[in-house]
Amino acid sequence: MTNNGSNKEKIPFVDLVTLHQQLEGELVPVFQQALRTGGFVGGPMVEEFERDFAKLCDAGHCVGVASGTDAVRFALMAAGVEKADVVLTVPHTFIATTEAITQVGARPDFVDIDARTYNMDPEKLQEYIEQKCYLDSETGRLCHRRWRAPVTAVIPVHLYGQCADMDAILELAQRHNLIVVEDACQAHGAEYFSKKDSRWKKAGSMAHAAAFSFYPGKNLGACGEAGAVTTNSGELARKMRILRDHGQSKKYHHDVEGYNGRLDSLQAGILSVKLRHLAGWNEKRRRAARRYDEMFAEAEGVITPLRHEWSRPVYHLYVIRVRDRQRLQKHLAEAKIETGIHYPSPLHLQKAYSNLGYGCGDFPVCEKVAEQILSLPMFPGLSEADQARVVHAVVRSAQRTGPQNVIAV
């Protein structure tokens, strides 16, 4: 799927074929080892990956699980979220974030996003707490005014590979005794500078726990489904190891009713191989993002991703905003340039969450962003020539649209 920038060849949105062809000599021995040892579930390959990924994230523990959805769910359960609790997150994320909340038996609710980072807006989180919640005098817990239910946790999503503003979120959470679980499913290796602690911190090390997905298209992707939870709490890690394995503390001894959420050995071995390349891949993504930024610098009607001084993103996606997204995507498709939309319909407007009672206009920033965002090709092997072709096509489409394409932020 590689190409030389010729207009006759398609530019893929993501190139998984070339990457795996390049790693074939390293990946095939993983399969051979599993065949020769019969170790297909758990065992040394899983333990090795858990140890190395915890080290990458500067976290005390890593628990490998079957998917990113399992990761969020087990983190919430282990941290103490209970049925009927309210868990806050953003409406601009993949549904797996909220599926995990409801699968715990809790109720999701939403906080609007920042217009430039697309992550949870800490000021909106504070407004939610002040306007929609009260402090229960008997329990001392934060409760939702209308639902009369405890608000116990918040899930900031590190979207597109950039960390949310964690100092502000964690300060609010600590003040109101809220559990924090990072949804770091798109942020493998991303960093955040904490002014509070005067140092850079890795995604996956800042909250009670953090969830990662290793879906194949991620910066660190398996060859199938896989996920992990990182935490600095040995007790949370212990609970999650039990939850992922049918509630077993040891074979046939079930402390609780758990789940089949184990990470299989083949995927763990594949992830260990790829983990050795992650830093280099992330740096190539950063260089590609800088090239996009430079090429779009003079373009009118195109808003490029904002990178704060406290952020070292890993650019899982490079997402621009334009007025006429549909027209642009059609124009790029005609130019043989693949794109994506992450995410076209906010969760609060999805049929699955109609019971929450939200409608158009309730989260205006998210709704506006969802109409205008377009994800451009982004992967480690993306060439400068192909990026120039992408940018030329985007700018040409914007120019044809005219001045009305300019967006006010």
MONORZI-V416161 format. One record per residue. N is the residue number from 0. RES is the residue in one letter. PSI is psi in whole degrees, 0 to 359 (NA if undefined). Layout:
# MONORZI-V416161
N;RES;PSI, N;RES;PSI
This chain:
# MONORZI-V416161
0;M;5, 1;T;160, 2;N;167, 3;N;14, 4;G;359, 5;S;140, 6;N;348, 7;K;350, 8;E;145, 9;K;139, 10;I;115, 11;P;155, 12;F;318, 13;V;143, 14;D;97, 15;L;340, 16;V;307, 17;T;317, 18;L;314, 19;H;330, 20;Q;320, 21;Q;330, 22;L;4, 23;E;318, 24;G;334, 25;E;331, 26;L;324, 27;V;319, 28;P;334, 29;V;313, 30;F;319, 31;Q;320, 32;Q;318, 33;A;319, 34;L;319, 35;R;335, 36;T;343, 37;G;14, 38;G;97, 39;F;337, 40;V;125, 41;G;199, 42;G;192, 43;P;322, 44;M;322, 45;V;315, 46;E;321, 47;E;314, 48;F;316, 49;E;317, 50;R;315, 51;D;324, 52;F;323, 53;A;319, 54;K;317, 55;L;320, 56;C;2, 57;D;37, 58;A;154, 59;G;330, 60;H;151, 61;C;135, 62;V;112, 63;G;136, 64;V;180, 65;A;339, 66;S;168, 67;G;327, 68;T;315, 69;D;321, 70;A;313, 71;V;315, 72;R;311, 73;F;325, 74;A;315, 75;L;315, 76;M;313, 77;A;327, 78;A;348, 79;G;11, 80;V;133, 81;E;171, 82;K;139, 83;A;356, 84;D;158, 85;V;131, 86;V;127, 87;L;137, 88;T;196, 89;V;153, 90;P;352, 91;H;80, 92;T;171, 93;F;151, 94;I;341, 95;A;326, 96;T;313, 97;T;331, 98;E;317, 99;A;323, 100;I;310, 101;T;329, 102;Q;338, 103;V;343, 104;G;2, 105;A;177, 106;R;122, 107;P;147, 108;D;165, 109;F;150, 110;V;135, 111;D;166, 112;I;166, 113;D;140, 114;A;343, 115;R;328, 116;T;340, 117;Y;10, 118;N;171, 119;M;132, 120;D;113, 121;P;327, 122;E;323, 123;K;327, 124;L;317, 125;Q;318, 126;E;318, 127;Y;312, 128;I;318, 129;E;325, 130;Q;329, 131;K;358, 132;C;164, 133;Y;161, 134;L;118, 135;D;123, 136;S;332, 137;E;315, 138;T;341, 139;G;13, 140;R;150, 141;L;131, 142;C;152, 143;H;128, 144;R;313, 145;R;318, 146;W;346, 147;R;44, 148;A;147, 149;P;136, 150;V;111, 151;T;343, 152;A;160, 153;V;138, 154;I;95, 155;P;136, 156;V;124, 157;H;80, 158;L;143, 159;Y;13, 160;G;9, 161;Q;132, 162;C;145, 163;A;168, 164;D;86, 165;M;328, 166;D;311, 167;A;319, 168;I;316, 169;L;326, 170;E;316, 171;L;318, 172;A;318, 173;Q;320, 174;R;326, 175;H;15, 176;N;48, 177;L;140, 178;I;140, 179;V;125, 180;V;118, 181;E;128, 182;D;95, 183;A;27, 184;C;341, 185;Q;17, 186;A;40, 187;H;110, 188;G;358, 189;A;154, 190;E;155, 191;Y;132, 192;F;115, 193;S;113, 194;K;329, 195;K;317, 196;D;0, 197;S;46, 198;R;160, 199;W;141, 200;K;148, 201;K;145, 202;A;131, 203;G;358, 204;S;358, 205;M;338, 206;A;189, 207;H;322, 208;A;167, 209;A;142, 210;A;137, 211;F;143, 212;S;142, 213;F;35, 214;Y;145, 215;P;327, 216;G;357, 217;K;167, 218;N;319, 219;L;102, 220;G;142, 221;A;181, 222;C;51, 223;G;205, 224;E;141, 225;A;157, 226;G;177, 227;A;157, 228;V;133, 229;T;150, 230;T;156, 231;N;5, 232;S;117, 233;G;326, 234;E;318, 235;L;319, 236;A;318, 237;R;315, 238;K;320, 239;M;327, 240;R;326, 241;I;315, 242;L;321, 243;R;344, 244;D;55, 245;H;27, 246;G;19, 247;Q;127, 248;S;329, 249;K;167, 250;K;125, 251;Y;14, 252;H;102, 253;H;106, 254;D;326, 255;V;170, 256;E;116, 257;G;212, 258;Y;163, 259;N;86, 260;G;37, 261;R;151, 262;L;125, 263;D;158, 264;S;320, 265;L;313, 266;Q;321, 267;A;318, 268;G;319, 269;I;317, 270;L;325, 271;S;319, 272;V;311, 273;K;330, 274;L;329, 275;R;339, 276;H;352, 277;L;315, 278;A;317, 279;G;318, 280;W;316, 281;N;322, 282;E;322, 283;K;322, 284;R;318, 285;R;319, 286;R;319, 287;A;321, 288;A;319, 289;R;321, 290;R;315, 291;Y;312, 292;D;314, 293;E;318, 294;M;329, 295;F;0, 296;A;321, 297;E;5, 298;A;132, 299;E;145, 300;G;12, 301;V;120, 302;I;121, 303;T;166, 304;P;139, 305;L;131, 306;R;113, 307;H;161, 308;E;341, 309;W;14, 310;S;135, 311;R;85, 312;P;163, 313;V;7, 314;Y;57, 315;H;321, 316;L;150, 317;Y;108, 318;V;123, 319;I;166, 320;R;135, 321;V;161, 322;R;308, 323;D;77, 324;R;317, 325;Q;316, 326;R;317, 327;L;315, 328;Q;321, 329;K;317, 330;H;318, 331;L;322, 332;A;319, 333;E;332, 334;A;11, 335;K;43, 336;I;117, 337;E;142, 338;T;175, 339;G;169, 340;I;120, 341;H;90, 342;Y;140, 343;P;336, 344;S;116, 345;P;148, 346;L;327, 347;H;346, 348;L;3, 349;Q;145, 350;K;324, 351;A;336, 352;Y;25, 353;S;336, 354;N;342, 355;L;343, 356;G;18, 357;Y;157, 358;G;183, 359;C;136, 360;G;350, 361;D;331, 362;F;77, 363;P;323, 364;V;312, 365;C;317, 366;E;320, 367;K;315, 368;V;316, 369;A;334, 370;E;343, 371;Q;348, 372;I;147, 373;L;129, 374;S;122, 375;L;164, 376;P;133, 377;M;115, 378;F;161, 379;P;327, 380;G;10, 381;L;126, 382;S;157, 383;E;323, 384;A;318, 385;D;323, 386;Q;320, 387;A;322, 388;R;319, 389;V;310, 390;V;318, 391;H;317, 392;A;320, 393;V;312, 394;V;318, 395;R;319, 396;S;319, 397;A;321, 398;Q;323, 399;R;330, 400;T;325, 401;G;182, 402;P;331, 403;Q;352, 404;N;346, 405;V;135, 406;I;133, 407;A;128, 408;V;NA
